[in-house]
Amino acid sequence: MVTLAFQRPTEVVVKSDPQIVMRNVTKRFRRGGKETLALTDVNLEVGRGELLAVVGPSGCGKSTLLRLVAGLLKCSAGEILVDGESFDQPRTDVGIVFQKPTLVDWRTVYGNVMLQAQLRGLDNADHRDRAQLLLAAVGLQDFHDCYPYELSGGMQQRTAIARALLHRPPTLLMDEPFGALDALTREQLRLDLEALWMANRMTVILITHSVDEAVALADRVIVMSPRPGRVEQVFDVPMARPRGLHVRKSPVFIELVEQITNLFLARGVLTETDTSKLRLG
């Protein structure tokens, strides 16, 4: 895989320069006269260049939190500051990768990446080389003229990641980007994302349901409570990089996965199954 820079730091990021600050963030949705409290009193700082993972049960507001950071939703209460400033409209300085790649069927891989420049009104000539470099960085240098239907699910998601990075965003927001992929493809993309992040050190907020994935990738793991979502606990991940495939054998990895899993068990998010109740006769 080709990288976009040469320096590869090997130490864990020290969070000393908060880029994103959330203060008492609350989000309510009102539909048909009913109110749903999605998030309540979320307080969190995200360091510049940090890779932060957020895990929690379905419906706890993880995706809502990401959309608030992107400016796609507005807080019902509290505030979010980016570089010390508040905002009240969608931010243009972020890259977003969703669970589904959302590619345009009639455009090639290269054309889908360059769509980012066209939608933003950027000079195509200034971004052509970067598009090719990004495709090489995610392992698609030989597929730039293919169409989405010719790609596997993992290749489509690689295209989406390249597109999200075309305009050099300081922040990358990822909402379950590997959730729909098979286990082997998911693991490979985990390795690729870590390498890409180490080479460029953009700030990344990763939403995932996988505790293993969160611990393997992140500098810190934020555990959200059931709805209304709030920060239940924060786990530092003190493991050097690159973590590679061997990370799952690390005692630190094993211990952190167990701690987070036990927290979900204690909160009733996970429950042990009584096999005696499954006997059919």
Secondary structure, DSSP 8 states (H G I E B T S, - for coil): ---S-S----S-----SEEEEEEEEEEEEEETTEEEEEEEEEEEEEETT-EEEEE--TTSSHHHHHHHHHTSS--SEEEEEETTB--SS--SSEEEE-SS----TTS-HHHHHHHHHHHHT--HHHHHHHHHHHHHHTT-TT-TT--GGGS-HHHHHHHHHHHHHTT--SEEEEESTTTTS-HHHHHHHHHHHHHHHHHH--EEEEE-S-HHHHHHH-SEEEEE-SSSB-EEEEEE----S--TGGGGG-HHHHHHHHHHHHHHHHTTSS----GGGG---
